[in-house]
Amino acid sequence: MTDWLEHSVQVEVPTPVDQVWALWSDLEQMPKWMKWINAVSISPEDPNLSVWQLKASGLEFSWRSRIVKLVTNQIIQWESVDGLPNRGAIRFYDRKSSSIVKLTIAYGVPDFIAPLLGNLPIGTIVESNLQADLDRFREYAIQQEATS
């Protein structure tokens, strides 16, 4: 591994925090709003362990992740236990009739990918995609609230 890169993005969702939490904490639903996430499956033996599959620009990665901190309606913090090294947290801030959702992700860039990146503004690209994911989540949460 080479360097760790970290990115943070956030969005305000016009939905109460308990509803936003319920949607986000159902990890297997992530591919509905996260463009790069192809699949998430929760371990039947350990609900804090999940397998993730990412597809982006012709590259595919997978990893197992463990939830290391979970506080209902506040935070889900994780770290990978194998595969693509990553860690991060999704934080929820209650604004009564709305919620702030803040996503922070850090990941190790594998040595074989670093030369492919060259002078690409990887931070800008990743943050732009993560922000688009959160914007899709916002729309998903609005749709879910409208149908409930």
PAVOZA-520640 format. One record per residue: residue number from 1; x, y, z of N, C-alpha, C in turn. Coordinates in pm, 1 decimal. Layout:
BEGIN
SITE     k         nu         nv         nw        cau        cav        caw         cu         cv         cw
SITE   NUM          X          Y          Z          X          Y          Z          X          Y          Z
...
This chain:
BEGIN
SITE     k         nu         nv         nw        cau        cav        caw         cu         cv         cw
SITE     1       83.1     -118.4        0.0        0.0        0.0        0.0       87.8      125.0        0.0
SITE     2       31.5      227.9      -53.9      100.4      357.2      -49.1       24.3      447.5       47.4
SITE     3      -17.5      559.6       -0.7      -83.3      657.3       85.8     -229.8      624.3      111.7
SITE     4     -278.8      677.0      223.0     -421.7      676.1      252.2     -478.2      808.1      204.0
SITE     5     -590.6      802.4      135.7     -662.2      922.0       92.8     -792.3      928.9      171.1
SITE     6     -833.1     1049.8      208.4     -956.4     1066.1      285.9    -1043.0     1173.6      222.0
SITE     7    -1173.7     1149.7      222.7    -1269.9     1242.1      164.1    -1391.7     1252.9      254.6
SITE     8    -1449.2     1373.0      264.0    -1572.1     1394.4      339.8    -1670.4     1474.7      254.9
SITE     9    -1794.5     1431.1      258.7    -1903.3     1501.8      190.2    -2025.5     1496.2      280.6
SITE    10    -2119.4     1586.8      256.9    -2241.6     1584.0      336.9    -2358.2     1637.7      255.9
SITE    11    -2478.1     1604.7      305.7    -2600.6     1649.6      241.7    -2706.3     1669.0      349.4
SITE    12    -2795.3     1763.7      325.7    -2910.3     1778.8      414.5    -3027.4     1706.6      349.8
SITE    13    -3093.1     1623.4      428.8    -3206.3     1544.4      381.6    -3331.2     1594.4      455.0
SITE    14    -3436.2     1632.4      380.9    -3555.3     1686.4      447.0    -3644.0     1577.4      506.5
SITE    15    -3580.4     1492.9      586.2    -3646.7     1377.8      647.2    -3593.8     1363.7      790.2
SITE    16    -3677.7     1327.2      886.9    -3629.9     1309.7     1024.7    -3517.7     1205.1     1034.2
SITE    17    -3430.8     1224.5     1131.1    -3311.3     1142.2     1144.7    -3343.0      993.7     1162.4
SITE    18    -3451.2      958.8     1231.5    -3480.1      816.6     1251.0    -3513.4      747.7     1118.3
SITE    19    -3576.8      819.4     1027.5    -3607.6      761.4      896.4    -3481.9      751.7      809.9
SITE    20    -3398.7      855.2      815.4    -3272.7      854.2      741.0    -3184.7      740.3      791.9
SITE    21    -3177.3      724.9      923.1    -3099.3      617.0      984.1    -3149.2      480.4      936.9
SITE    22    -3279.2      461.2      939.3    -3336.8      331.8      900.2    -3298.8      295.6      756.9
SITE    23    -3298.0      392.2      668.5    -3261.9      365.3      529.4    -3113.4      334.4      515.8
SITE    24    -3029.2      417.9      575.3    -2883.7      401.4      557.1    -2832.3      277.9      628.9
SITE    25    -2886.5      246.6      744.6    -2832.7      134.0      821.7    -2869.0       -1.2      760.0
SITE    26    -2954.4       -3.1      659.7    -2982.8     -124.8      583.7    -2878.1     -133.8      472.5
SITE    27    -2758.0     -177.8      509.6    -2641.1     -172.2      421.0    -2661.5     -240.3      286.5
SITE    28    -2739.9     -344.7      281.7    -2758.9     -416.5      155.4    -2832.0     -331.7       50.7
SITE    29    -2890.1     -219.4       92.6    -2958.9     -129.3       -0.4    -2864.6      -25.5      -63.5
SITE    30    -2740.2      -20.2      -17.9    -2643.9       80.1      -66.1    -2634.2       92.3     -217.9
SITE    31    -2634.2      -18.3     -293.3    -2622.4       -3.2     -438.9    -2734.7       80.0     -501.7
SITE    32    -2842.6      102.3     -430.0    -2951.5      184.7     -484.1    -2909.8      330.4     -500.6
SITE    33    -2813.8      376.7     -420.1    -2771.4      515.9     -432.3    -2621.3      533.9     -445.4
SITE    34    -2543.0      430.0     -421.5    -2397.7      443.5     -435.1    -2353.8      380.8     -566.7
SITE    35    -2318.6      466.7     -662.0    -2288.0      426.6     -799.0    -2177.2      321.0     -807.1
SITE    36    -2074.0      333.7     -727.4    -1959.9      243.2     -738.1    -1980.8      112.2     -663.0
SITE    37    -2076.5      107.8     -573.1    -2099.4      -14.2     -495.1    -2192.6     -105.9     -574.3
SITE    38    -2141.4     -221.3     -608.4    -2217.0     -318.2     -688.2    -2303.2     -407.6     -599.4
SITE    39    -2251.8     -444.3     -481.3    -2327.2     -532.6     -391.5    -2271.7     -524.1     -250.1
SITE    40    -2361.6     -543.9     -153.6    -2324.9     -553.6      -12.2    -2403.7     -670.5       44.3
SITE    41    -2336.1     -758.1      114.6    -2408.1     -867.5      180.1    -2361.1     -880.1      324.9
SITE    42    -2458.7     -892.0      413.5    -2432.3     -903.0      556.6    -2405.2    -1049.4      590.2
SITE    43    -2306.4    -1072.3      673.0    -2273.4    -1207.8      715.3    -2387.3    -1265.1      799.6
SITE    44    -2433.8    -1386.2      768.0    -2538.9    -1446.4      850.4    -2489.8    -1482.0      991.9
SITE    45    -2358.8    -1500.1     1008.9    -2302.8    -1534.5     1139.6    -2278.2    -1412.9     1228.1
SITE    46    -2251.5    -1295.3     1164.5    -2215.4    -1176.4     1240.4    -2273.3    -1053.0     1170.2
SITE    47    -2377.8     -992.4     1225.1    -2440.6     -877.8     1159.1    -2351.7     -752.7     1150.1
SITE    48    -2238.6     -752.1     1220.4    -2145.0     -640.5     1210.4    -2041.3     -660.3     1100.9
SITE    49    -2047.1     -773.4     1031.6    -1952.2     -805.9      926.0    -2026.0     -810.2      792.9
SITE    50    -1968.2     -746.3      691.9    -2032.3     -743.0      560.7    -1927.0     -756.8      451.2
SITE    51    -1970.6     -803.3      334.9    -1884.8     -816.3      217.6    -1931.3     -712.1      116.1
SITE    52    -1836.2     -635.0       65.8    -1864.2     -525.3      -27.6    -1797.3     -552.9     -160.9
SITE    53    -1863.8     -514.1     -268.4    -1807.5     -524.0     -403.1    -1817.8     -388.2     -469.5
SITE    54    -1705.4     -338.6     -519.9    -1698.7     -208.9     -584.5    -1658.1     -228.1     -729.7
SITE    55    -1724.0     -157.4     -819.0    -1685.7     -154.4     -960.2    -1676.5       -9.1    -1002.1
SITE    56    -1559.7       28.4    -1057.6    -1540.5      166.1    -1102.6    -1438.1      169.0    -1214.7
SITE    57    -1474.0      230.1    -1323.0    -1381.5      249.8    -1436.1    -1312.0      120.8    -1477.3
SITE    58    -1386.7       12.7    -1484.1    -1330.6     -115.2    -1526.3    -1253.5     -189.5    -1418.8
SITE    59    -1240.1     -131.6    -1300.6    -1169.4     -198.0    -1190.8    -1272.1     -255.8    -1094.7
SITE    60    -1239.7     -371.1    -1038.1    -1327.6     -434.0     -940.5    -1248.9     -465.1     -814.0
SITE    61    -1308.8     -434.5     -701.1    -1248.2     -462.4     -571.6    -1354.6     -521.2     -481.6
SITE    62    -1311.5     -601.2     -386.7    -1403.5     -648.1     -283.3    -1328.2     -647.4     -151.1
SITE    63    -1405.5     -645.3      -44.5    -1347.0     -645.8       88.9    -1453.1     -685.1      190.1
SITE    64    -1404.9     -727.2      305.1    -1494.0     -750.6      419.2    -1474.4     -633.3      513.5
SITE    65    -1584.5     -588.0      568.2    -1583.1     -472.2      655.9    -1652.7     -505.3      786.8
SITE    66    -1602.9     -448.0      894.8    -1661.9     -468.4     1026.4    -1705.5     -333.7     1082.0
SITE    67    -1827.1     -329.0     1134.9    -1873.5     -209.5     1204.5    -1802.1     -206.2     1339.8
SITE    68    -1731.5      -97.3     1366.3    -1655.9      -85.9     1491.1    -1723.7        7.8     1590.9
SITE    69    -1817.2       88.9     1542.0    -1894.3      174.9     1632.9    -2030.5      198.5     1569.1
SITE    70    -2133.7      180.4     1650.2    -2269.4      202.0     1602.5    -2350.1      265.8     1714.4
SITE    71    -2395.8      387.4     1690.4    -2482.0      457.7     1785.0    -2605.6      497.5     1704.6
SITE    72    -2719.0      438.1     1737.0    -2842.2      461.0     1662.2    -2870.0      609.9     1643.7
SITE    73    -2903.0      645.1     1520.2    -2935.5      782.3     1478.8    -2817.7      878.9     1487.2
SITE    74    -2695.3      825.9     1508.7    -2579.0      914.3     1519.6    -2462.1      875.3     1431.1
SITE    75    -2416.4      748.7     1439.5    -2294.7      712.4     1366.5    -2288.5      563.4     1336.1
SITE    76    -2234.0      533.0     1219.3    -2190.5      397.9     1184.8    -2044.8      414.3     1140.7
SITE    77    -1954.6      353.5     1214.7    -1812.1      361.5     1182.6    -1764.4      221.9     1146.4
SITE    78    -1679.8      210.5     1045.2    -1634.9       80.3      998.2    -1486.9       82.6      962.8
SITE    79    -1433.8      -37.3      946.4    -1300.4      -55.2      889.2    -1297.4     -189.4      818.6
SITE    80    -1218.2     -195.9      712.5    -1208.5     -322.2      640.2    -1122.9     -419.5      720.6
SITE    81    -1154.0     -547.2      706.5    -1075.4     -650.9      774.0     -993.2     -731.1      674.3
SITE    82    -1025.1     -719.6      546.3     -942.4     -775.9      439.5     -985.8     -713.4      308.2
SITE    83     -910.7     -741.8      202.3     -941.9     -683.9       72.8     -897.0     -539.0       65.2
SITE    84     -971.9     -457.0       -7.1     -939.3     -315.4      -23.9     -936.7     -245.5      111.9
SITE    85     -820.6     -190.9      152.5     -812.8     -126.7      283.3     -892.5        4.3      284.8
SITE    86     -987.5       13.7      377.1    -1066.1      135.3      389.6    -1123.8      143.7      529.4
SITE    87    -1164.1      264.3      563.6    -1229.3      289.4      691.5    -1308.2      419.1      676.3
SITE    88    -1399.2      438.7      767.2    -1475.1      562.4      759.6    -1591.6      563.5      855.5
SITE    89    -1675.6      665.0      836.2    -1791.9      681.3      922.1    -1900.1      756.8      846.2
SITE    90    -2021.8      722.1      877.5    -2136.8      798.2      832.0    -2199.9      855.1      958.4
SITE    91    -2215.5      986.3      961.6    -2269.7     1053.7     1079.7    -2403.8     1116.7     1045.0
SITE    92    -2491.4     1117.0     1141.2    -2626.1     1170.8     1123.7    -2648.5     1279.6     1227.1
SITE    93    -2694.3     1395.0     1182.1    -2719.8     1508.4     1270.8    -2868.0     1543.5     1262.0
SITE    94    -2934.1     1540.0     1374.5    -3077.8     1564.7     1382.7    -3106.5     1714.0     1376.3
SITE    95    -3185.0     1753.8     1277.7    -3228.8     1893.1     1264.2    -3381.6     1900.2     1273.9
SITE    96    -3437.9     1807.6     1353.1    -3583.0     1793.3     1376.8    -3656.5     1748.3     1250.7
SITE    97    -3692.5     1837.4     1161.5    -3766.3     1795.5     1041.7    -3673.4     1756.7      926.5
SITE    98    -3542.9     1773.4      947.5    -3445.1     1732.2      846.9    -3324.3     1670.6      917.4
SITE    99    -3230.0     1622.6      837.4    -3110.7     1557.7      891.5    -2990.6     1595.2      805.8
SITE   100    -2876.8     1606.3      869.4    -2750.7     1620.7      796.2    -2686.9     1482.7      795.2
SITE   101    -2644.8     1437.6      679.2    -2576.1     1309.7      663.9    -2434.7     1343.2      615.4
SITE   102    -2334.7     1303.6      695.4    -2195.1     1332.9      661.5    -2118.3     1201.5      646.8
SITE   103    -2058.9     1182.7      531.5    -1983.5     1061.6      500.3    -1835.1     1094.7      491.7
SITE   104    -1753.4     1021.4      566.6    -1608.1     1033.2      559.6    -1552.3      895.8      526.0
SITE   105    -1472.4      890.3      420.9    -1412.9      764.7      375.6    -1262.8      784.2      359.3
SITE   106    -1186.6      686.8      406.8    -1041.8      683.7      384.4    -1008.5      548.1      324.8
SITE   107     -915.2      546.1      230.4     -878.2      420.4      165.9     -731.7      424.0      125.7
SITE   108     -672.3      305.8      127.3     -534.4      291.5       84.1     -531.5      269.7      -66.0
SITE   109     -442.0      339.4     -133.5     -428.4      323.8     -277.5     -327.5      213.0     -304.0
SITE   110     -372.8      102.1     -366.2     -280.2       -7.4     -395.2     -165.4       37.7     -485.7
SITE   111      -46.7      -16.2     -461.8       72.3       22.3     -537.4       52.1       11.7     -688.4
SITE   112      -15.9      -92.3     -735.2      -29.2     -111.8     -878.9     -122.4      -10.0     -945.0
SITE   113     -203.7       59.6     -865.3     -295.1      160.1     -921.6     -229.9      298.1     -926.8
SITE   114     -141.1      327.1     -833.8      -81.1      460.2     -825.5      -25.4      508.4     -960.4
SITE   115       51.1      426.2    -1035.1      101.8      474.8    -1164.1      -10.2      503.9    -1265.0
SITE   116     -120.7      433.1    -1255.2     -232.8      456.1    -1347.1     -300.4      590.0    -1321.7
SITE   117     -292.0      637.5    -1197.9     -357.4      762.7    -1161.9     -283.2      883.7    -1215.1
SITE   118     -149.4      869.9    -1226.6      -69.6      979.8    -1279.3     -102.4     1110.9    -1210.9
SITE   119     -136.4     1210.2    -1291.0     -167.1     1342.7    -1238.4     -317.1     1367.8    -1228.8
SITE   120     -396.4     1261.2    -1230.1     -541.4     1278.5    -1219.6     -577.2     1344.8    -1087.2
SITE   121     -673.9     1432.6    -1089.2     -720.0     1493.6     -963.0     -812.3     1396.8     -888.8
SITE   122     -754.8     1287.5     -838.7     -833.3     1178.5     -780.7     -923.9     1226.9     -668.0
SITE   123     -875.2     1318.3     -585.4     -956.9     1369.7     -475.8    -1084.3     1434.7     -526.5
SITE   124    -1071.8     1516.4     -629.2    -1187.6     1584.6     -686.6    -1284.2     1484.5     -747.8
SITE   125    -1231.2     1385.8     -816.7    -1315.1     1284.2     -881.3    -1391.5     1203.8     -776.7
SITE   126    -1321.9     1156.2     -675.0    -1385.8     1074.4     -571.5    -1488.6     1157.0     -494.6
SITE   127    -1453.1     1277.6     -453.6    -1547.9     1359.4     -377.3    -1670.6     1395.3     -460.2
SITE   128    -1650.9     1420.4     -587.4    -1763.9     1449.7     -675.5    -1858.1     1330.3     -684.1
SITE   129    -1801.8     1210.2     -696.2    -1884.1     1088.3     -702.1    -1952.6     1060.6     -569.2
SITE   130    -1881.8     1080.5     -458.7    -1943.0     1058.8     -327.0    -2056.1     1158.7     -303.0
SITE   131    -2035.1     1284.0     -345.7    -2141.4     1383.8     -329.6    -2262.6     1344.8     -412.9
SITE   132    -2239.5     1295.2     -534.5    -2350.4     1250.2     -619.2    -2423.3     1133.5     -552.3
SITE   133    -2347.9     1043.7     -486.0    -2410.2      932.7     -412.2    -2500.6      986.0     -301.4
SITE   134    -2451.5     1083.5     -225.5    -2532.6     1139.6     -117.6    -2654.7     1213.4     -172.5
SITE   135    -2638.4     1278.9     -285.9    -2752.9     1345.2     -348.2    -2857.6     1242.2     -390.6
SITE   136    -2811.0     1128.4     -444.5    -2904.2     1019.6     -479.9    -2970.8      964.1     -354.1
SITE   137    -2894.8      952.3     -244.4    -2953.9      905.9     -119.0    -3062.9     1002.9      -73.3
SITE   138    -3036.5     1131.5      -83.5    -3136.3     1233.1      -45.1    -3265.5     1210.0     -123.0
SITE   139    -3254.4     1191.9     -253.6    -3372.9     1169.9     -336.8    -3441.7     1037.4     -300.2
SITE   140    -3362.0      935.3     -272.3    -3416.0      805.5     -231.2    -3494.2      820.4     -100.1
SITE   141    -3437.7      892.8       -4.2    -3505.0      912.4      125.0    -3635.0      990.0      107.3
SITE   142    -3633.7     1091.0       20.8    -3756.5     1168.2       -5.6    -3862.8     1078.0      -66.6
SITE   143    -3823.2      993.8     -162.5    -3918.6      900.1     -225.4    -3974.3      801.7     -123.6
SITE   144    -3888.3      748.9      -37.7    -3932.0      651.3       62.1    -4030.3      713.8      160.9
SITE   145    -4002.8      838.4      199.6    -4093.8      905.0      292.8    -4228.3      931.3      225.1
SITE   146    -4227.6      964.9       97.5    -4351.6      994.2       24.7    -4439.2      869.6        8.6
SITE   147    -4374.8      752.3        3.4    -4451.8      627.9      -16.3    -4490.9      560.5      114.4
SITE   148    -4443.1      614.0      226.6    -4478.1      549.1      354.8    -4595.4      615.7      422.7
